[in-house]
Structures are given as structure tokens and as C-alpha cells.
Amino acid sequence: MLLSEKQISEFRKIILDYYGAFGRSFPWRGGSGGPPDPWGVLVSEFMLQQTQTGRVISYWERWMKKWPRPRDLAAAPLEEILREWSGLGYNRRAKNLRECARIITERWDGMIPRTPEDLLALPGVGPYTAGAAVCFAWNRPGLFIETNIRSVLIHFFFQGKSGIRDEELLPILSQTLDASNPRVWYWALMDYGVELKKLTENPAQKSAVYVRQSPFEGSLRQIRGEIIRTLSQEGAQRASVLRKKIQRNLADMKKEDYDRAMEALEKEMMVAEEGGLYRIG
């Protein structure tokens, strides 16, 4: 789809006018007129993966106060990191973020890489996180897409269609990108997308990659999270004691589900067993 200059201009005006009037403010976006802190940007992108923005703010503020630089996090024990992360879910993100901090400290002297290619080499960093981190940290243009951006593009340019692939959206994103200030442009797109979903049926549901999230209660994710929470807060536990504690908190848990969750955590080196004791890996 090739857009006219008029279409591009009108679209940008709608999005930027909305942002100027109603744009959201978050600590990782910078403050007092100063640019965002690149390390704070990367931390926020890890925390925001599959987690609502409102839940992240307090975690991010505590995290940045405790570990304001990559080398601070790299030196911290995983058990302590997971205690701070507890409640955000998807604990593997915390482990990957610490490994990122270690690599950034050793390879780039604590400076956040300035290219998506370098960021993609880090654990837990995919195309969206790499593109977003470079854009928001360094105000460099690039193409990346997430659910709110999908919602906006589908709403304006793909009315009446479904099964829309990202490959169809990226050319539109490329044509409309404000390369003079990509950081603000992407913030504006995301903020508009959040508001759009309050006013109408989520347009992102028409995307080919849309997947409705499965319930958390009773899931393996819940069991994994409870194991990590218990070990990070209470220290090493004997296998039988740990299982009883998890069973007490999750009364409907099946033994085979517990075993599957524990096996996965051991394979991922989140949890380790030694001499009959389980601990954070």
C-alpha cells in the first residue's frame, strides 16, 4: 500500500495532536526536559514484555534506585534480583536482564549498545526490544512493532480486513515514520493505541499474530512463579518441604504439573538441586 503525502500528513497530525494533549508520562521516558537514561530504557523494555504499564512503574523505580547501572545489576545475586522481580511474572526476564547487564559491563564498558544488531545478540532481546531500546534511548529511527502500534495501523489503514500480517503493516509504518523525532513518534503511536482499545474493539485482534492470553490461575506459569517466589524469599528448601509449601498455596495443583514446572526451571538454570536441597540457580 502506497500512501499519498496528504494521507501521511493527516495521519501524523491526528497521532501527534493526541499525544500533545493526552500523552502519557512514565519515568523511563525521561523527565525535567532531559533525555531518557539508556539503561533505564532497557530495564523498562524487559519489564514491559507481556506486563501492563501500570504495574511496572513502582518496580522500575525501585530497580533503578537499587541498580542504577548495568554493573550494579551484574554483581547482584540472582536470588536478590528475583525477590525484587517477584510479582511481575515471567521470571526468566529478570535472569536474562542480569546476563545482559554482565555482557554490557564486560563488552561495552557499561554503555548500552547503539544498534539493534548488537542488542539482538543479548539474551532475552528480540527484534521489538532491540528496535525500541535504540529508538527510545538514542532517538534513532527504525522499524519495530507491538500490539498498540498494530492497533493504530490496522484501525486507520486496514478497515474491514482480518488476518493482517506484520509484513503488511511494516511498509505503512515505514512511510509514516517521523524520522526527525522517532522517539516521540513511537510514544505517540503507542499512547494512541492504548486509548483506541478503550473506545472500540481491539483492532489488534485482526492481526495474524494475535493470540488471546491463557488464564494464569492453575497454569504452569503460576506454579513456576510460586516456586521462584518461595526459593527467592525463603532460601534453599528440601524437595519434600518445597513441594508441600507450593501445594499449600496452590491447593488444586497436580503432581505432574509441579514436576513439569520444576523440570523446566532446572533446564533453564533458574533452579538448581544439590544434596536434596533446591535453591535459585
WOQUI-V671163 format. One record per backbone hydrogen bond with DSSP energy under -1.0 kcal/mol. NH is the residue of the N-H (numbers start at 0). CO is the residue of the C=O. Records with the same first field share a line. If there is no record, write none. Layout:
NH: CO, CO
This chain:
7: 3
8: 4
9: 5
10: 6
11: 7
12: 8
13: 9
14: 10
15: 11
16: 12
17: 13
18: 14
19: 15
20: 16
21: 17
22: 18
28: 25
29: 26
33: 30
40: 36
41: 37
42: 38
43: 39
44: 40
45: 41
46: 42
47: 43
50: 47
55: 52
56: 52
59: 55
60: 56
61: 57
62: 58
63: 59
64: 60
65: 61
66: 62
72: 68
73: 69
74: 70
75: 72
80: 76
81: 77
82: 78
83: 79
84: 80
85: 81
87: 84
92: 89
94: 90
95: 91
96: 92
97: 93
98: 94
99: 95
100: 96
101: 97
102: 98
103: 99
104: 100
105: 101
106: 102
107: 103
109: 103
110: 107
118: 114
119: 115
121: 118
124: 121
129: 125
130: 126
131: 127
132: 128
133: 129
134: 130
135: 131
136: 132
137: 133
138: 134
149: 145
150: 146
151: 147
152: 148
153: 149
154: 150
155: 151
156: 152
157: 153
160: 157
163: 205
167: 164
168: 164
169: 165
172: 168
173: 169
174: 170
175: 171
176: 172
178: 176
180: 177
184: 180
185: 181
186: 182
187: 183
188: 184
189: 185
190: 186
191: 187
192: 188
193: 189
194: 190
195: 191
196: 192
197: 194
199: 195
204: 201
205: 202
206: 203
207: 163
209: 206
218: 215
222: 218
223: 219
224: 220
225: 221
226: 222
227: 223
228: 224
229: 225
230: 226
231: 227
232: 228
233: 229
234: 230
236: 277
238: 275
241: 237
242: 238
243: 239
244: 240
245: 241
246: 242
247: 243
248: 244
249: 245
252: 249
257: 253
258: 254
259: 255
260: 256
261: 257
262: 258
263: 259
264: 260
265: 261
266: 262
267: 263
268: 265
269: 264
270: 264
271: 278
273: 276
276: 273
277: 236
278: 271
280: 269
